[in-house]
Amino acid sequence: MFENNQHLPQTTPATQAYSAFLPWQKNCIIGLAAFAGWFSSISSFIYFPAIPFIAADLGVGIGKINLTVTSYLIMSGIFPSLMGDAADRFGRRPVFLVALTCYLAANIGLALQSRFELLFLLRMLQSMGISGTFSVTYGVLSDLFTPAERGSYSGVISFFLNTPPSLGPIFSGLLLLRWRWNSIFWFLSVATPFCLVPMAICLPETARNLVGNGTVRPAMSMNRAPVRLLTAPQDGGCDVSCWDMGKRRAVPNPFSSLKLVRRPGTALILAVYAVGYSVYVCLQASISTIFLDAYQVAGVVSGLVYLPFGVACAVSAFATGLLLDRNFRRTAAECKIPVVDARLASSLEEFPIEKARLRTIGLFVGLGAVLLMGYGWLLQFHVTVAGPLVAQFFMGLTIQTLFTALNTLLVDVHQDCPSTAQAACNFVRCEAAAAWLAGLDPLLGHLGPGWCFVTLGAVLFLAVPALHILQRRGMQWRQARTTKT
């Protein structure tokens, strides 16, 4: 990754710490990055409960308002491809600042408009601004932490990204009690500066192709924080040009992330992620309308029905992170490699990282698929509302393990371009989810909740054999590619 950086210190992981940032600095940096990613998630979940109110206020059908969800997902897949490549080229800091600024402007516009056409277009702009922060956050994860540490910190990131499924609908319900649906966008407009301002003031650059392990001073002022509170001690060895200037002038390529799909292991990771995420989005998007029809929930209660699934996802994300680190140590012990070995920080070519990350995940995914099928029939027969809510909780505990594990694995197998890899994941998962979401209402209408969720559960179950193949063949595919290159 550093071959074009003649000015970077010529050190190896054996003689230099993987990251020079202090532990408390790394915690603050990853917290700020995860907070930015939080807005990417909250923007969807604060919107779902308002869909019936927006449809009634604008005089259009719910199916038409669902198109604004579909358009949001489409842009969430396309635009991060540009932002991910930009983050790997120009650094994490400038991309975060540009993204949050655009997001703030889109929220203000959404709060002020009252026409479906403007709602549709501004939701796309909102997605363009914030969706890429998800991939950049995982780039920061790769910058600061070794593979042995990434599991638990990936769990922390996933925890941030999975509080919106529970908090977003509650915020939305409370706002809708007092004001019109526009208030949810005013809320986002007010909340965004609490992340944007601290980032502008003190977020340092972490991209390893610009600052190494944090000890190199970035050449461009846009990569420097005005207040150096979170900046690692720097040796001053690179004050003019810390990477190849020809690469700096290059225009980010939105298609560079899609080149990764040509790798068999990456393609399988993205396919499994797309299946799980499509099911996840369909489940979340259907809650407000299904519970309104079956149980006549409204107001704050319409937000509270999202709470069990959201809480379970957040708890599962944190717990899965700890499990991933435990499985990493267990796999390293089986391979007789100490987890502090420098080889595991610089290269994973000879280490079965796929096995380390996925060895217990298939069981949880299979259980989640079975629970999803049962959930549909609970809704079909209108059992007491406690039944579907309990099922949601256990579905959140099981399905979330898939996302935390695959996000960590993507960073592990693409340490040279983690943000680009996450952008490729964004594209595949969001376009797949948009396609499934477009057909969700007809599917529910023709099959009813019972057979609809049986279908979704069967699709999710396909991930189990795919994960098994990835564990067995992943390292072989990586080694074959290295040999071919």
C-alpha positions in Angstrom: 0.0 0.0 0.0 3.0 2.3 0.6 5.0 1.5 -2.6 4.4 5.0 -4.1 5.2 6.9 -0.9 8.9 7.6 -1.0 8.7 9.9 2.0 7.0 7.5 4.4 9.3 6.0 7.0 10.6 2.7 5.8 9.6 0.6 8.8 7.9 -2.7 9.2 5.2 -3.8 11.6 7.9 -5.6 13.6 9.7 -2.3 14.4 6.8 0.1 14.5 3.5 0.0 16.2 0.5 -0.7 14.0 -1.1 2.6 15.2 0.7 5.4 17.1 -2.6 6.8 18.4 -3.1 6.5 22.1 -5.8 4.1 23.2 -8.1 6.9 24.4 -7.5 8.8 21.1 -8.5 5.7 19.1 -11.6 5.2 21.1 -12.6 8.9 20.5 -11.8 8.7 16.7 -13.7 5.4 16.2 -16.6 6.9 18.3 -16.8 10.0 16.1 -16.7 7.9 12.9 -19.4 5.5 14.2 -21.5 8.6 15.1 -21.3 9.7 11.5 -22.4 6.3 10.4 -25.2 6.5 12.9 -26.9 9.2 10.8 -26.8 6.9 7.8 -28.9 4.4 9.7 -31.2 6.8 11.6 -32.3 8.5 8.4 -34.1 5.3 7.4 -35.6 4.2 10.7 -36.9 7.6 11.8 -38.7 7.8 8.5 -40.5 4.4 8.4 -43.1 5.2 11.1 -44.0 8.5 9.3 -44.8 6.8 6.0 -48.6 6.6 6.6 -48.7 10.2 7.9 -46.7 11.5 4.9 -49.0 9.6 2.5 -52.2 11.1 4.1 -50.7 14.6 4.3 -49.5 14.6 0.6 -52.6 12.8 -0.7 -50.8 9.9 -2.2 -50.8 6.2 -1.6 -48.4 4.4 0.8 -46.9 2.5 -2.2 -45.9 5.8 -3.7 -44.2 7.0 -0.5 -42.4 3.6 -0.4 -40.8 4.7 -3.7 -38.9 7.4 -1.6 -37.5 4.5 0.5 -36.6 2.7 -2.7 -34.9 5.7 -4.2 -33.0 6.3 -0.9 -31.7 2.7 -1.1 -30.7 3.0 -4.8 -28.6 6.1 -4.0 -27.2 4.4 -0.9 -25.8 1.8 -3.2 -24.5 4.1 -6.0 -22.9 7.1 -4.2 -20.8 5.3 -1.6 -18.8 3.8 -4.5 -17.5 7.3 -5.2 -17.1 8.2 -1.6 -15.3 5.0 -0.7 -12.7 5.4 -3.4 -12.3 9.1 -2.5 -11.7 8.1 1.2 -9.0 5.6 0.2 -7.4 8.2 -2.1 -7.8 11.5 -0.3 -8.3 10.5 3.3 -11.2 9.9 5.7 -11.4 13.4 7.2 -12.3 15.5 4.1 -14.9 12.9 2.9 -16.6 12.9 6.3 -16.8 16.7 6.4 -18.2 17.0 2.8 -20.7 14.2 3.4 -22.1 15.6 6.7 -22.3 19.1 5.2 -24.4 17.8 2.2 -26.5 15.8 4.6 -27.3 18.8 6.7 -28.3 20.8 3.6 -30.6 18.0 2.4 -32.3 17.7 5.8 -33.1 21.5 5.9 -34.6 21.2 2.4 -36.7 18.2 3.4 -38.0 20.0 6.4 -39.1 23.0 4.3 -40.8 21.3 1.4 -44.4 19.9 1.2 -44.6 18.2 -2.3 -44.1 14.6 -3.2 -41.8 15.4 -6.1 -39.5 17.4 -3.8 -39.6 14.8 -1.1 -38.6 12.2 -3.7 -35.6 14.2 -5.0 -34.4 15.5 -1.6 -34.5 12.0 -0.1 -32.1 11.0 -2.9 -29.9 13.9 -2.0 -30.0 13.0 1.7 -28.9 9.5 0.8 -26.1 10.8 -1.5 -24.8 12.9 1.4 -24.8 10.4 4.3 -24.8 6.8 2.9 -21.1 6.8 2.2 -20.1 7.4 5.9 -20.9 3.8 6.6 -18.0 2.6 4.3 -15.6 5.4 5.5 -16.2 4.3 9.1 -14.9 0.8 8.4 -11.9 2.4 6.7 -11.1 4.1 10.0 -11.5 0.7 11.7 -8.8 -0.8 9.4 -6.5 2.2 9.9 -6.4 2.0 13.7 -6.8 -1.6 14.7 -5.1 -4.9 13.9 -7.2 -8.0 12.8 -6.9 -9.3 16.4 -8.6 -6.2 17.7 -11.1 -5.5 14.9 -13.9 -7.9 16.1 -14.8 -6.0 19.3 -14.4 -2.6 17.7 -16.5 -3.7 14.7 -19.1 -4.7 17.3 -18.9 -1.1 18.7 -19.5 0.3 15.2 -22.3 -2.1 14.6 -23.8 -1.1 18.0 -23.9 2.5 16.9 -25.4 1.5 13.6 -28.1 -0.6 15.2 -29.4 1.7 17.9 -31.5 3.6 15.2 -33.9 0.7 14.6 -35.1 1.2 18.2 -34.4 4.9 18.8 -35.4 6.2 15.4 -39.1 5.1 15.5 -39.4 6.3 19.1 -38.0 9.8 18.1 -40.4 9.8 15.2 -43.4 8.8 17.3 -42.7 11.5 19.9 -42.2 14.2 17.2 -45.4 13.1 15.4 -47.4 13.5 18.6 -46.7 17.2 18.7 -45.8 18.3 15.1 -46.2 17.3 11.5 -43.8 14.8 9.8 -41.5 17.7 8.7 -40.3 17.8 12.3 -38.3 14.6 11.8 -36.1 16.4 9.3 -35.7 19.4 11.6 -34.6 16.9 14.3 -31.9 15.5 12.0 -30.9 19.1 11.0 -30.3 20.0 14.7 -28.5 16.7 15.5 -26.1 16.7 12.6 -23.8 19.6 13.9 -23.2 17.6 17.1 -21.1 15.3 14.9 -20.0 17.7 12.2 -18.5 20.4 14.4 -16.3 18.1 16.6 -15.1 16.4 13.4 -14.2 19.7 11.8 -12.3 20.8 14.9 -10.4 17.8 16.0 -10.8 14.7 13.9 -7.3 13.7 12.6 -6.5 12.0 9.3 -6.1 8.2 9.8 -5.7 6.9 6.2 -2.6 4.8 6.3 -1.5 5.8 2.7 -1.3 9.4 4.0 -0.2 9.3 7.6 1.2 5.8 8.0 0.5 4.6 11.5 -0.3 8.2 12.5 3.3 9.5 12.9 3.4 11.2 9.4 2.1 14.8 9.0 -0.3 14.9 6.0 0.7 17.3 3.2 -2.7 18.9 2.6 -4.4 21.2 5.1 -7.8 19.5 4.5 -6.3 16.4 6.2 -5.2 18.3 9.3 -7.3 19.0 12.3 -7.2 22.6 13.6 -7.0 21.3 17.2 -4.6 18.5 17.6 -6.3 16.9 20.6 -6.7 13.5 18.9 -3.6 13.7 16.6 -0.9 11.1 17.3 2.7 12.3 18.1 4.2 13.0 14.7 7.9 12.8 13.7 7.8 15.5 11.1 9.4 13.3 8.6 6.9 14.2 5.9 5.9 17.8 5.7 5.8 18.4 1.9 4.4 15.3 0.2 3.4 12.2 2.0 2.2 10.3 -1.0 2.3 10.2 -4.8 0.9 13.5 -6.1 -0.2 11.9 -9.4 -2.5 9.7 -7.4 -3.8 12.7 -5.4 -4.8 14.5 -8.6 -6.6 11.5 -9.9 -10.4 11.7 -10.0 -12.1 9.2 -7.8 -13.4 6.3 -9.8 -17.0 5.2 -8.7 -16.5 1.9 -10.5 -13.2 0.9 -8.8 -15.2 -0.7 -6.0 -17.1 -3.0 -8.4 -13.7 -4.4 -9.7 -13.5 -6.2 -6.3 -16.6 -8.3 -7.3 -14.3 -10.2 -9.7 -12.7 -11.9 -6.7 -14.6 -15.1 -5.9 -14.4 -14.7 -2.1 -15.5 -11.0 -2.2 -18.3 -11.8 -4.6 -19.7 -14.5 -2.2 -19.4 -12.2 0.8 -21.3 -9.5 -1.0 -24.0 -11.9 -2.2 -24.6 -13.3 1.3 -24.7 -9.7 2.7 -27.2 -8.7 0.0 -29.5 -11.6 0.9 -29.4 -10.8 4.6 -29.8 -7.1 4.2 -32.7 -7.4 1.8 -34.6 -9.5 4.3 -33.6 -7.1 7.1 -35.0 -4.0 5.1 -38.2 -5.8 4.1 -38.8 -6.8 7.7 -38.3 -3.2 9.0 -40.2 -1.5 6.2 -43.2 -3.7 6.7 -43.6 -3.2 10.5 -45.4 0.1 10.5 -48.1 -0.9 7.9 -48.6 -4.5 9.1 -49.0 -3.5 12.8 -51.2 -0.6 11.8 -53.5 -2.9 9.9 -53.4 -5.9 12.4 -53.3 -4.1 15.7 -54.3 -0.5 15.0 -51.2 1.0 16.6 -50.5 4.7 16.1 -48.5 7.6 17.5 -45.8 6.7 20.0 -46.9 3.1 20.0 -46.1 2.8 16.3 -42.5 3.7 17.2 -42.4 1.4 20.2 -43.1 -1.7 18.1 -39.6 -1.3 16.5 -38.0 -1.4 20.0 -37.5 -5.2 20.5 -35.8 -5.7 17.1 -33.6 -2.6 17.5 -32.5 -3.4 21.0 -31.7 -7.0 20.1 -29.7 -5.8 17.1 -27.7 -3.4 19.2 -27.0 -6.0 21.9 -26.1 -8.7 19.3 -23.7 -6.3 17.5 -21.7 -5.7 20.6 -21.7 -9.4 21.7 -20.8 -10.6 18.2 -17.8 -8.3 18.2 -16.5 -10.0 21.4 -17.3 -13.4 19.8 -15.3 -12.5 16.7 -12.2 -11.7 18.8 -12.6 -14.9 20.7 -12.9 -16.9 17.5 -9.9 -15.1 16.1 -7.8 -16.2 19.1 -9.1 -19.7 18.9 -8.2 -20.0 15.1 -4.8 -18.5 15.7 -4.1 -21.0 18.4 -5.2 -23.9 16.1 -2.7 -22.5 13.5 0.0 -22.1 16.3 0.4 -18.4 15.5 0.4 -15.9 18.4 -2.2 -13.2 18.0 0.5 -10.5 18.5 2.5 -11.9 15.6 3.4 -9.0 13.2 2.3 -11.3 10.3 -1.3 -11.0 11.4 -1.2 -7.2 11.3 0.5 -6.8 7.9 -0.8 -9.8 6.0 -3.4 -12.5 6.3 -2.5 -14.5 3.2 -1.4 -17.6 5.3 -4.2 -17.3 7.9 -7.7 -18.7 7.5 -9.5 -15.4 8.4 -12.7 -16.6 6.8 -12.9 -19.5 9.2 -12.0 -17.2 12.2 -14.8 -14.8 11.4 -17.6 -17.2 10.3 -17.1 -20.4 12.3 -20.2 -19.8 14.5 -22.3 -17.5 12.3 -24.1 -20.0 10.1 -25.9 -21.5 13.1 -27.3 -18.1 14.1 -28.4 -17.3 10.5 -30.2 -20.6 10.2 -32.0 -20.0 13.5 -32.9 -16.5 12.3 -34.5 -17.9 9.1 -36.7 -20.3 11.1 -37.8 -17.5 13.4 -38.6 -15.3 10.5 -41.0 -17.9 9.1 -42.7 -18.3 12.4 -43.0 -14.5 12.7 -45.1 -14.3 9.5 -47.6 -16.8 10.8 -48.0 -15.0 14.1 -49.0 -11.9 12.1 -51.2 -13.9 9.8 -53.3 -15.2 12.6 -53.3 -11.9 14.5 -52.1 -13.5 17.8 -51.6 -11.1 20.7 -49.1 -8.3 19.9 -46.6 -9.7 22.4 -46.0 -12.8 20.1 -44.6 -10.9 17.1 -42.6 -8.5 19.3 -40.9 -11.4 21.1 -40.1 -13.0 17.7 -38.7 -9.7 16.5 -36.3 -9.6 19.5 -34.9 -13.1 18.8 -34.6 -12.4 15.1 -32.6 -9.3 15.9 -30.2 -11.3 18.1 -29.6 -13.9 15.3 -29.7 -12.0 12.0 -27.4 -9.1 13.2 -24.5 -11.6 13.7 -24.2 -12.0 10.0 -23.7 -8.2 9.3 -21.1 -7.7 12.1 -19.1 -10.7 11.0 -19.2 -9.9 7.2 -18.3 -6.2 7.8 -15.3 -7.3 9.8 -14.3 -9.9 7.2 -14.5 -7.4 4.3 -12.0 -5.1 6.1 -9.7 -8.1 6.8 -9.5 -9.3 3.2 -9.2 -5.7 1.8 -6.8 -4.0 4.2 -5.4 -2.0 1.3 -8.8 -0.5 0.4 -11.3 -1.0 3.2 -13.6 1.9 2.3 -13.7 0.9 -1.3 -14.6 -2.7 -0.3 -17.4 -1.4 2.0 -18.6 0.8 -0.9 -18.9 -2.3 -3.1 -20.9 -3.9 -0.3 -23.1 -0.8 -0.1 -23.8 -1.0 -3.8 -24.7 -4.7 -3.9 -26.8 -4.8 -0.7 -28.7 -1.6 -1.3 -29.6 -2.3 -4.9 -30.7 -5.8 -3.9 -32.8 -4.4 -1.0 -34.3 -1.8 -3.3 -35.5 -4.5 -5.7 -36.9 -6.6 -2.9 -38.6 -3.6 -1.3 -40.2 -2.6 -4.6 -42.0 -6.0 -4.6 -42.8 -6.2 -0.9 -46.3 -4.7 -1.1 -47.5 -6.9 -3.9 -45.9 -9.9 -2.2 -47.7 -9.1 1.1 -51.0 -8.4 -0.8 -51.0 -11.7 -2.7 -49.5 -14.1 -0.1 -50.3 -12.5 3.2 -47.8 -12.1 6.0 -47.5 -15.9 6.6 -46.3 -17.0 3.2 -44.5 -13.7 2.5 -42.2 -14.2 5.5 -41.8 -17.9 4.8 -40.4 -16.8 1.4 -38.1 -14.3 3.0 -37.0 -16.9 5.6 -36.2 -19.5 2.8 -34.1 -16.8 1.0 -32.2 -16.1 4.2 -31.5 -19.8 4.8 -29.6 -19.8 1.5 -26.9 -17.9 3.3 -26.0 -20.9 5.5 -24.4 -23.1 2.8 -22.8 -20.0 1.2 -21.1 -19.2 4.5 -19.8 -22.8 4.7 -18.3 -22.6 1.2 -16.6 -19.3 2.1 -15.0 -20.8 5.2 -13.6 -23.8 3.3 -12.5 -22.0 0.1 -11.9 -18.4 1.1 -8.2 -18.6 1.9 -7.5 -20.8 -1.3 -9.1 -18.1 -3.4 -7.1 -15.4 -1.9 -3.8 -17.3 -2.3 -4.7 -18.2 -5.9 -5.2 -14.5 -6.7 -1.9 -13.5 -5.0 -0.1 -16.2 -7.0 -1.7 -15.1 -10.3 -0.9 -11.4 -9.6 
